[in-house]
Amino acid sequence: MPILRSFFLTRRFFLALTALVIGLTVAFFLPAWLVPLQLLLALLGLLTLLDVALLYGTGGNVFGRRVLGDKLANGSDNDVAVYLENRYRFPLRTETIDEVPHQFQRRDVLFRAVVRPGETSVIRYQLRPTKRGEYEFGALNVYAASPLGLVRRRFRFDENRMVPVYPSFLQMRQYELLAASNRLTEVGVKRIRRVGQSLEFDQIRPYVPGDDPRRINWKATARRATTPGAADALAVNHYQDERAQQVYCLIDKGRVMRMPFEGLSLLDYAINATLVVSNIALIKHDKAGLITFSHQPGAMVAADRRSGQLRKLLEVLYRQKTKYLETDYERLYLTVRHQIRQRSLLILFTNFETLYGMQRQLPYLRRLAKSHLLLVVFFENTELNAYLTAPATTTQDVYNQTVAEKFAQEKRQIVRELNQYGIHSLLTAPQHLTANTINKYLEFKARGLI
């Protein structure tokens, strides 16, 4: 029974059999063709038996393995590798079908390859999940055929593997590596000129060309001059950025965050951006924290900069889901008031589609901005922008553009009204959310606002 389940006839066999059946039908009218066609039919049967003996009777087999991480990154292209090793004494033509989770809805995971005896072939492809949760991979099916190509033998590997999909840690690592190599400008993070003196004293060190003369410490220079054996050089004060500032990301999980964009909901964009911004804040020696909210208080992670803080944030973000009810900003204000005692940077990820919707929540936003540095991040409607840029050829197009312009104008009016009350705001397209939020955070650091 296991042999029968792994045994398959190929397209080549059926084409040859079809040709012989047609030939035998014609031979009914041309008897001279009958004997040669019968011999060819017998030859086809013998070659098929020989092919079966090659695949099943020589002791050879195929080894296959699917290689991917313990978890996938949501919204990012995750690399998957399939390794095929030929343990026969002859080359194999293989067809590999990977049973990817149903969430991807992919029908193109069939790969063909020729693997020489004793060698290993590597097949690479990518998967882009758009929803967090558990994804179940089926079997890796490898169909192997000998050079005769009449029979295929199926091998199955890596059956029923469960892989969780987490917020995009790949995006986080990308920004971290670019920050380490001073190449953040490649992903849209701007170089921001420092304004003011948001610095802490670090140490006194010798003067080197290029140091700011205003930072010369004349008293330390005089002491060095009177100390026997000390180098006769100027001493300057060395400063470093202020550290241990609290940075909280507040994520709205209400129904306004269910809107999709390129497969991901706005909540998932906010979660991915939160993970990256929190990591950048920890690199800058600040404390990163998290609060989620909807019609009721959600999860909270107190701001900290210990080694396991990022892992804790990742686990909490993995479990967040949008709600269908309207968000209660009064509960958010009460939560922040009772849980965050120190003045902090609050990055609020939400979405306002209308000016009236923002004005209803404005009293609570003003109270938050009174005690903390508040940045309200909300999203452009990119579908409306497509209407605005498209040429209007019919009356219906003119109506559509008029309505789209009205909503776009309301978005800009929301920004102006928030600025009028001293509340910082960021209106951004979902695909630029992470880079624009990092720019705002670095701008606040450079201006000494936190």
C-alpha positions as CSV (number, residue, x, y, z in Angstrom):
1,M,0.0,0.0,0.0
2,P,2.8,2.6,0.7
3,I,4.2,1.7,-2.7
4,L,0.9,2.3,-4.4
5,R,0.4,5.7,-2.6
6,S,3.8,6.9,-3.9
7,F,3.4,5.5,-7.4
8,F,2.4,7.9,-10.3
9,L,2.5,7.6,-14.0
10,T,3.9,10.5,-15.9
11,R,2.5,12.6,-18.8
12,R,5.1,11.0,-21.1
13,F,3.6,7.5,-20.4
14,F,0.0,8.6,-21.1
15,L,1.1,10.4,-24.3
16,A,2.8,7.3,-25.5
17,L,-0.1,5.1,-24.5
18,T,-2.6,7.5,-26.3
19,A,-0.5,7.4,-29.5
20,L,-0.4,3.5,-29.4
21,V,-4.2,3.3,-28.8
22,I,-4.8,5.6,-31.8
23,G,-2.4,3.6,-33.8
24,L,-4.1,0.3,-32.9
25,T,-7.4,1.8,-33.9
26,V,-6.0,2.7,-37.3
27,A,-4.5,-0.8,-37.6
28,F,-8.1,-2.2,-37.6
29,F,-8.3,-0.7,-41.1
30,L,-4.6,-1.3,-41.9
31,P,-3.7,-4.8,-40.7
32,A,-0.1,-4.4,-41.7
33,W,0.4,-2.0,-38.8
34,L,-1.0,-4.3,-36.1
35,V,2.1,-6.4,-35.3
36,P,4.6,-3.4,-35.1
37,L,2.2,-1.5,-32.9
38,Q,1.7,-4.5,-30.6
39,L,5.5,-4.8,-30.3
40,L,5.7,-1.1,-29.4
41,L,3.0,-1.6,-26.8
42,A,4.9,-4.5,-25.3
43,L,8.0,-2.3,-25.3
44,L,6.2,0.4,-23.5
45,G,5.2,-2.1,-20.8
46,L,8.7,-3.4,-20.4
47,L,10.2,0.1,-20.2
48,T,7.5,1.0,-17.6
49,L,8.5,-2.1,-15.5
50,L,12.2,-1.2,-15.9
51,D,11.4,2.4,-14.7
52,V,9.6,1.0,-11.7
53,A,12.6,-1.2,-10.9
54,L,15.0,1.7,-11.2
55,L,12.9,3.9,-8.8
56,Y,11.9,1.2,-6.3
57,G,14.4,-1.7,-6.6
58,T,17.8,-0.1,-6.6
59,G,17.8,1.0,-2.9
60,G,18.1,4.7,-3.8
61,N,15.9,7.5,-2.5
62,V,15.6,11.3,-2.3
63,F,16.1,13.4,0.8
64,G,14.3,16.7,1.0
65,R,14.1,19.4,3.6
66,R,12.3,22.7,4.0
67,V,14.4,25.4,5.7
68,L,12.7,28.4,7.2
69,G,12.9,30.3,10.5
70,D,11.1,29.4,13.7
71,K,8.8,32.3,13.0
72,L,7.8,34.4,10.1
73,A,7.7,38.2,9.9
74,N,4.4,39.8,9.1
75,G,4.3,42.0,6.1
76,S,7.9,41.1,5.0
77,D,9.3,38.7,2.4
78,N,10.4,35.6,4.3
79,D,13.0,33.4,2.6
80,V,12.2,29.7,2.3
81,A,14.7,27.2,1.0
82,V,14.1,23.6,-0.1
83,Y,17.1,21.2,-0.3
84,L,16.9,18.1,-2.5
85,E,19.6,15.4,-2.3
86,N,19.7,12.7,-5.0
87,R,20.7,9.3,-3.5
88,Y,20.3,7.4,-6.7
89,R,23.0,6.4,-9.1
90,F,21.4,8.2,-12.0
91,P,20.1,11.8,-12.5
92,L,16.6,12.6,-11.5
93,R,14.0,15.0,-12.9
94,T,12.1,16.3,-9.9
95,E,8.9,18.2,-9.4
96,T,8.5,19.7,-5.9
97,I,5.2,20.9,-4.5
98,D,5.3,22.6,-1.1
99,E,2.0,22.6,0.7
100,V,2.2,26.2,2.1
101,P,-0.5,27.4,4.6
102,H,-3.9,28.2,3.1
103,Q,-3.6,31.9,4.3
104,F,-1.2,32.6,1.4
105,Q,-3.6,31.3,-1.3
106,R,-0.7,30.5,-3.6
107,R,-0.9,28.0,-6.4
108,D,2.6,28.6,-7.9
109,V,4.7,26.6,-5.4
110,L,5.6,23.9,-8.0
111,F,9.3,23.8,-8.8
112,R,11.1,21.7,-11.4
113,A,14.8,20.7,-11.1
114,V,17.3,18.2,-12.5
115,V,19.5,16.7,-9.7
116,R,22.6,14.8,-10.6
117,P,23.5,11.6,-8.6
118,G,25.0,12.4,-5.2
119,E,24.4,16.2,-5.5
120,T,22.1,18.6,-3.7
121,S,19.8,21.1,-5.4
122,V,18.5,24.2,-3.6
123,I,15.2,25.8,-4.4
124,R,14.5,29.3,-3.0
125,Y,11.2,31.2,-2.8
126,Q,9.6,33.8,-0.6
127,L,6.4,34.1,1.4
128,R,4.8,37.3,2.6
129,P,2.2,36.8,5.3
130,T,-0.3,39.6,5.9
131,K,-1.9,38.5,9.2
132,R,-0.4,37.5,12.5
133,G,-1.1,34.1,14.0
134,E,-0.2,30.4,13.6
135,Y,0.4,29.1,10.0
136,E,0.4,25.3,9.4
137,F,2.7,24.0,6.6
138,G,1.7,20.7,5.0
139,A,4.1,18.2,3.5
140,L,6.9,18.8,1.1
141,N,6.1,16.6,-1.8
142,V,9.0,15.6,-4.2
143,Y,8.1,13.6,-7.3
144,A,11.2,11.9,-8.7
145,A,11.5,10.5,-12.2
146,S,14.3,8.5,-13.8
147,P,15.8,9.4,-17.3
148,L,13.1,7.1,-18.8
149,G,10.4,9.5,-17.4
150,L,7.5,7.0,-17.5
151,V,7.0,6.7,-13.7
152,R,7.3,9.1,-10.8
153,R,7.9,8.2,-7.2
154,R,6.6,10.5,-4.5
155,F,8.6,11.4,-1.4
156,R,7.0,13.4,1.5
157,F,8.9,15.4,4.1
158,D,8.3,17.9,6.9
159,E,4.6,17.2,7.4
160,N,2.4,19.4,9.6
161,R,4.8,22.0,10.8
162,M,3.3,25.0,12.7
163,V,5.0,28.3,12.3
164,P,3.9,31.5,14.1
165,V,3.8,34.8,12.3
166,Y,5.1,37.7,14.5
167,P,5.3,41.4,13.9
168,S,8.0,42.2,11.3
169,F,11.2,41.5,13.2
170,L,12.9,41.4,9.7
171,Q,12.1,45.1,9.2
172,M,13.4,45.8,12.7
173,R,16.7,44.1,12.0
174,Q,17.0,46.0,8.7
175,Y,16.7,49.4,10.4
176,E,19.0,48.2,13.2
177,L,21.7,47.2,10.7
178,L,21.3,50.4,8.7
179,A,21.6,52.4,11.9
180,A,24.7,50.6,12.9
181,S,26.3,51.3,9.5
182,N,25.0,54.9,9.4
183,R,22.9,54.2,6.3
184,L,19.4,55.0,7.5
185,T,18.9,57.6,4.8
186,E,18.5,54.7,2.3
187,V,15.1,53.9,3.8
188,G,13.9,57.5,4.2
189,V,15.3,58.4,7.6
190,K,16.6,62.0,7.4
191,R,19.7,63.5,8.8
192,I,18.5,66.0,11.4
193,R,20.6,68.9,12.5
194,R,20.8,69.2,16.2
195,V,19.1,72.3,17.7
196,G,19.7,73.3,21.3
197,Q,21.6,71.4,24.0
198,S,19.8,68.2,25.0
199,L,23.0,66.8,26.4
200,E,24.4,65.3,29.6
201,F,28.0,65.7,30.8
202,D,30.0,62.5,30.2
203,Q,33.7,63.2,30.8
204,I,36.7,65.6,30.4
205,R,39.1,64.7,27.7
206,P,42.0,66.3,25.8
207,Y,41.2,68.7,23.1
208,V,41.5,67.5,19.5
209,P,41.2,69.6,16.3
210,G,37.5,70.0,15.4
211,D,36.2,70.2,18.9
212,D,33.9,73.1,19.8
213,P,36.1,75.8,21.5
214,R,33.1,76.8,23.6
215,R,33.4,73.5,25.4
216,I,36.9,74.1,26.6
217,N,37.1,73.5,30.4
218,W,39.5,76.2,31.5
219,K,39.7,75.1,35.1
220,A,40.6,71.6,34.1
221,T,43.1,72.9,31.6
222,A,44.8,75.0,34.4
223,R,45.0,72.0,36.7
224,R,46.6,69.9,34.0
225,A,49.1,72.7,33.4
226,T,50.2,72.7,37.1
227,T,50.3,68.9,37.5
228,P,53.8,67.4,37.1
229,G,54.0,65.1,34.1
230,A,50.6,66.1,32.7
231,A,50.4,66.8,29.0
232,D,50.3,70.5,28.1
233,A,47.0,70.4,26.3
234,L,43.6,71.9,26.5
235,A,40.8,69.9,28.2
236,V,37.3,69.9,26.9
237,N,34.0,68.8,28.3
238,H,32.5,65.8,26.5
239,Y,28.7,65.4,26.4
240,Q,26.3,62.7,25.3
241,D,22.7,62.6,24.5
242,E,20.3,62.5,27.4
243,R,19.3,59.0,28.2
244,A,16.6,57.0,29.9
245,Q,13.8,59.1,28.4
246,Q,10.5,57.2,28.3
247,V,9.0,56.5,24.9
248,Y,5.5,54.9,24.9
249,C,3.7,53.7,21.8
250,L,-0.1,53.9,22.2
251,I,-1.9,51.6,19.6
252,D,-5.5,52.1,18.8
253,K,-7.2,48.7,18.3
254,G,-10.7,50.1,17.4
255,R,-12.6,49.5,14.2
256,V,-10.8,52.4,12.5
257,M,-7.6,50.4,12.4
258,R,-9.2,47.5,10.5
259,M,-8.8,49.3,7.1
260,P,-6.6,47.2,4.8
261,F,-3.7,48.4,2.7
262,E,-1.7,46.0,0.4
263,G,-3.1,43.1,2.4
264,L,-2.1,44.4,5.9
265,S,-4.5,46.2,8.2
266,L,-3.6,49.6,9.7
267,L,-3.2,47.9,13.0
268,D,-0.4,45.6,11.6
269,Y,1.3,48.6,10.1
270,A,1.2,50.3,13.5
271,I,2.5,47.2,15.3
272,N,5.4,46.8,12.9
273,A,6.3,50.5,13.3
274,T,6.1,50.2,17.1
275,L,8.6,47.3,17.1
276,V,11.1,49.2,15.0
277,V,10.7,52.5,16.9
278,S,11.0,50.8,20.2
279,N,14.2,49.1,19.0
280,I,15.6,52.5,17.9
281,A,14.7,54.0,21.2
282,L,16.5,51.2,23.1
283,I,19.6,51.7,20.8
284,K,19.4,55.4,21.8
285,H,19.5,54.3,25.5
286,D,15.9,55.4,26.0
287,K,13.1,53.4,27.7
288,A,10.5,51.8,25.4
289,G,7.0,51.0,26.6
290,L,3.6,50.0,25.1
291,I,-0.1,50.6,25.7
292,T,-2.9,49.2,23.6
293,F,-6.5,50.3,23.9
294,S,-9.9,50.1,22.3
295,H,-13.3,50.4,24.0
296,Q,-11.5,49.0,27.1
297,P,-7.9,49.1,28.3
298,G,-5.6,46.6,26.6
299,A,-2.1,45.3,27.2
300,M,0.5,47.5,28.8
301,V,4.3,47.1,29.0
302,A,6.0,49.5,31.4
303,A,8.8,51.5,29.8
304,D,12.2,49.9,30.4
305,R,15.5,49.3,28.7
306,R,16.6,46.0,30.0
307,S,17.9,43.3,27.7
308,G,14.6,41.4,27.5
309,Q,12.4,44.4,26.9
310,L,12.3,44.0,23.1
311,R,11.4,40.3,23.4
312,K,8.6,41.2,25.9
313,L,7.2,43.8,23.5
314,L,7.3,41.4,20.6
315,E,5.3,38.8,22.5
316,V,2.7,41.3,23.5
317,L,2.3,42.7,20.0
318,Y,1.9,39.3,18.6
319,R,-1.3,38.7,20.5
320,Q,-3.0,42.0,19.6
321,K,-6.2,42.0,17.5
322,T,-8.6,44.8,16.3
323,K,-12.0,45.2,17.9
324,Y,-15.3,46.1,16.2
325,L,-16.3,48.8,18.7
326,E,-15.4,52.5,18.9
327,T,-12.3,53.5,20.8
328,D,-12.8,55.0,24.2
329,Y,-10.2,57.8,24.6
330,E,-11.4,58.7,28.0
331,R,-10.2,55.3,29.3
332,L,-6.9,55.8,27.5
333,Y,-6.4,59.2,29.3
334,L,-7.2,57.6,32.7
335,T,-4.8,54.7,32.0
336,V,-1.9,57.1,31.0
337,R,-2.6,59.3,34.0
338,H,-2.4,56.5,36.5
339,Q,0.3,54.4,34.9
340,I,2.8,56.9,33.5
341,R,4.0,59.3,36.2
342,Q,7.1,60.7,34.4
343,R,6.8,63.1,31.4
344,S,7.2,60.9,28.3
345,L,7.0,60.8,24.6
346,L,3.6,59.3,23.6
347,I,3.4,58.1,20.0
348,L,-0.3,57.5,19.4
349,F,-1.1,55.3,16.4
350,T,-4.7,55.8,15.3
351,N,-6.8,57.0,12.3
352,F,-9.1,59.9,11.8
353,E,-11.2,59.9,8.6
354,T,-13.2,63.1,9.4
355,L,-12.5,66.3,11.2
356,Y,-15.6,65.7,13.4
357,G,-14.2,62.3,14.5
358,M,-11.0,64.0,15.7
359,Q,-12.8,66.9,17.4
360,R,-14.8,64.4,19.5
361,Q,-11.5,63.1,20.9
362,L,-9.7,66.4,21.0
363,P,-10.4,67.2,24.7
364,Y,-8.6,63.9,25.8
365,L,-5.7,64.5,23.4
366,R,-5.2,68.0,24.9
367,R,-5.1,66.5,28.4
368,L,-2.5,64.0,27.3
369,A,-0.4,66.7,25.6
370,K,-0.6,68.8,28.8
371,S,1.5,66.3,30.8
372,H,3.4,64.6,28.0
373,L,4.9,65.1,24.6
374,L,2.2,63.7,22.4
375,L,2.6,62.7,18.7
376,V,-0.6,61.7,16.9
377,V,0.1,59.4,13.9
378,F,-2.7,58.8,11.5
379,F,-3.0,57.6,7.9
380,E,-3.5,59.0,4.4
381,N,-6.2,57.3,2.4
382,T,-4.1,56.2,-0.6
383,E,-7.1,55.0,-2.5
384,L,-8.5,58.6,-2.5
385,N,-5.1,59.9,-3.7
386,A,-5.4,57.6,-6.7
387,Y,-8.7,59.4,-7.6
388,L,-7.0,62.8,-7.2
389,T,-4.1,62.0,-9.6
390,A,-6.2,60.2,-12.2
391,P,-7.5,62.2,-15.2
392,A,-11.2,63.0,-15.1
393,T,-12.8,61.9,-18.4
394,T,-16.5,61.6,-17.3
395,T,-18.9,63.4,-15.1
396,Q,-18.7,60.5,-12.6
397,D,-14.9,60.9,-12.4
398,V,-15.4,64.6,-11.6
399,Y,-17.8,63.7,-8.8
400,N,-15.4,61.1,-7.5
401,Q,-12.5,63.6,-7.5
402,T,-14.6,66.2,-5.7
403,V,-15.5,63.8,-2.9
404,A,-11.9,62.6,-2.7
405,E,-10.6,66.2,-2.5
406,K,-13.1,66.9,0.4
407,F,-11.8,64.0,2.4
408,A,-8.1,64.8,1.7
409,Q,-8.8,68.4,2.7
410,E,-10.3,67.2,6.0
411,K,-7.1,65.2,6.7
412,R,-5.0,68.3,6.2
413,Q,-7.4,70.3,8.4
414,I,-7.0,67.7,11.2
415,V,-3.2,68.3,11.1
416,R,-3.7,72.1,11.3
417,E,-6.1,71.9,14.2
418,L,-3.9,69.6,16.2
419,N,-1.0,71.9,15.7
420,Q,-3.1,74.8,16.8
421,Y,-3.5,73.2,20.2
422,G,0.2,72.3,20.5
423,I,-0.2,68.7,19.6
424,H,2.4,67.2,17.2
425,S,0.9,65.2,14.4
426,L,2.1,63.0,11.5
427,L,-0.1,62.3,8.5
428,T,1.6,59.5,6.5
429,A,0.9,56.8,4.0
430,P,1.0,53.3,5.5
431,Q,4.1,52.2,3.5
432,H,6.1,55.2,4.9
433,L,4.9,54.9,8.5
434,T,8.0,53.4,10.0
435,A,10.5,55.8,8.4
436,N,8.4,58.9,9.1
437,T,7.8,57.9,12.7
438,I,11.5,57.4,13.3
439,N,12.2,60.8,11.7
440,K,9.8,62.4,14.2
441,Y,11.4,60.7,17.2
442,L,14.9,61.7,16.1
443,E,13.7,65.2,15.5
444,F,12.3,65.4,19.0
445,K,15.6,64.1,20.4
446,A,17.6,66.7,18.3
447,R,15.4,69.6,19.5
448,G,15.6,68.5,23.1
449,L,11.8,68.2,23.4
450,I,12.2,65.0,25.4
